[in-house]
Amino acid sequence: MGGPPYYKIATGIGIRKNEAALHKAVSSALADMMKNGSYAAIFRKWNLGIDMLKPG
């Protein structure tokens, strides 16, 4: 990296409105990853901590 990042990259996962089961599954998986630390580990591995979502 040439220098420290100066802004966050907004990203997301697109799910159609009528895909309630998929939305629930993705949300649950993301919550589990945040809880068990694997989400943060991925961002640390690739030095992308500035773009991590905050739990909540």
Secondary structure, DSSP 8 states (H G I E B T S, - for coil): --S---S---------TT-HHHHHHHHHHHHHHHHHTHHHHHHHHTT-GGG-----
